[in-house]
Amino acid sequence: MPESTLQAGTIDELLRPFPPSPASVIPLLQQVQTRYGYLAPENLARVAEYTHAPRSRVYGVATFYSQFRLSKPGKHVVRVCQGTACHVLGAEKILDELKEMLRIEEGETTADGEFTLEVVRCLGCCSLAPALMIDNETCGRLTRKRVGEVLASWRGKDRA
């Protein structure tokens, strides 16, 4: 059984605090994603079953909100800020460099499963623009050259 599948015991632990109603779909999806890192199809089906919501509604919620992901993320998630300060100070060049170095587009994961690339509207660290975040660590005042150094320091590193 895949690690993403909600197994007996584990699912009970996640479901127990929530009433079995469609109103519980979003908080349950948040719990599932926190536990597994993404929403696998079998987990969406189990949430639908528990909440008595149609699978199409659960899938619709999961695809509507950008906080949810339907594919397994890389070992490290790289979030590139595209907020105003970062944009003005060259965030597009930083994103282009990341795409070139990782050989992926926004929303994709590298073939080796090391990095997933995401674009966000703001990281809340405008004084460090242009900035990105890898997992929960912020890297600021980036240049194209520095992007390579930052990525190299994260290759093979375990999640914090």
C-alpha positions in Angstrom: 0.0 0.0 0.0 1.5 3.4 -0.9 2.7 5.6 2.0 0.2 8.2 1.0 -2.8 5.9 1.6 -4.7 6.7 4.8 -4.6 3.4 6.7 -6.8 2.3 9.6 -5.6 4.0 12.7 -4.0 6.8 10.8 -7.2 7.9 9.2 -9.1 7.6 12.4 -6.6 9.8 14.1 -7.0 12.5 11.4 -10.8 12.2 11.1 -11.8 11.9 14.8 -11.7 15.7 15.6 -14.0 16.6 12.7 -17.7 15.9 12.2 -18.5 13.7 9.3 -20.1 16.4 7.2 -19.2 18.3 4.0 -18.2 21.3 6.2 -15.2 19.3 7.3 -13.7 18.9 3.8 -11.2 21.8 3.9 -9.8 21.1 7.4 -9.5 17.4 6.6 -7.7 18.1 3.4 -5.3 20.4 5.3 -4.7 17.6 7.8 -4.1 15.0 5.1 -1.7 17.3 3.3 0.2 18.1 6.5 0.6 14.4 7.2 1.6 13.2 3.7 2.8 16.4 1.9 0.1 16.1 -0.8 -3.4 14.8 -1.6 -3.2 11.4 -3.2 -6.3 10.3 -5.1 -7.1 7.5 -2.6 -6.9 10.1 0.2 -9.3 12.4 -1.6 -11.7 9.5 -2.0 -11.5 8.7 1.7 -12.2 12.3 2.7 -15.2 12.2 0.4 -16.5 9.0 1.9 -16.1 10.2 5.5 -17.6 13.6 4.9 -20.5 12.3 2.7 -19.4 14.8 0.1 -19.3 13.9 -3.6 -15.8 13.0 -4.8 -16.1 15.7 -7.4 -16.7 18.4 -4.7 -13.7 17.2 -2.7 -11.5 17.2 -5.9 -12.9 20.7 -6.8 -11.9 22.1 -3.4 -8.5 20.5 -3.7 -7.9 22.0 -7.1 -9.4 25.4 -6.3 -7.2 26.4 -3.4 -3.5 26.9 -4.2 -2.5 25.6 -0.7 -3.3 22.1 -1.9 -1.1 19.9 -4.1 -2.1 16.8 -5.9 1.4 15.4 -6.6 4.1 14.5 -4.3 6.5 17.4 -3.7 10.2 17.2 -4.0 12.5 16.7 -1.0 12.8 20.5 -0.8 10.1 23.0 -1.9 11.6 26.2 -3.5 9.2 29.2 -3.3 10.2 32.2 -5.4 8.7 35.5 -4.3 7.1 37.5 -7.1 5.7 40.3 -4.9 6.2 43.9 -5.8 9.6 44.5 -4.1 11.0 41.3 -5.4 9.6 41.9 -8.9 11.1 45.4 -9.1 14.5 44.0 -7.9 14.8 41.2 -10.4 12.7 38.2 -9.2 11.9 37.2 -12.8 15.6 36.7 -13.5 15.9 34.6 -10.3 12.9 32.5 -11.4 14.4 32.1 -14.9 17.7 31.0 -13.4 16.0 28.4 -11.2 14.0 27.0 -14.1 17.2 26.7 -16.2 19.3 25.2 -13.4 16.6 22.8 -12.2 15.3 22.1 -15.8 11.7 22.4 -14.6 8.8 24.8 -14.8 6.8 26.4 -12.1 4.8 23.7 -10.2 7.0 20.9 -11.3 9.5 18.6 -9.4 13.0 17.7 -10.6 13.4 14.2 -12.1 15.5 13.2 -9.1 12.8 14.3 -6.7 15.1 16.8 -5.0 13.3 20.1 -5.7 9.7 21.4 -6.4 9.5 24.9 -7.8 6.6 27.2 -6.8 5.9 30.9 -7.3 4.3 32.8 -4.5 3.0 36.4 -4.4 4.8 37.4 -1.2 7.1 35.9 1.4 6.8 38.9 3.7 10.4 39.7 3.6 10.5 42.7 1.2 13.6 44.2 2.7 15.5 41.0 1.5 14.2 41.3 -2.1 14.6 39.5 -4.3 14.0 36.5 -2.1 13.1 32.8 -2.1 12.3 30.3 0.5 13.5 26.7 0.5 11.4 24.6 2.9 11.3 27.1 5.8 14.5 29.0 5.3 14.5 32.4 3.6 17.3 33.4 1.2 17.4 37.0 0.3 19.3 39.6 -1.8 19.6 37.1 -4.5 21.5 37.3 -7.8 21.6 34.8 -10.6 25.0 33.7 -9.4 23.9 33.3 -5.9 21.0 31.1 -6.9 23.4 28.3 -7.9 25.2 28.6 -4.6 22.0 28.4 -2.7 20.8 25.3 -4.6 24.1 23.6 -4.2 24.0 24.1 -0.4 20.6 22.3 -0.3 21.3 19.3 -2.6 21.2 16.1 -0.6 20.3 18.0 2.5 17.6 16.4 4.7 14.4 18.4 5.4 14.7 20.5 8.6 
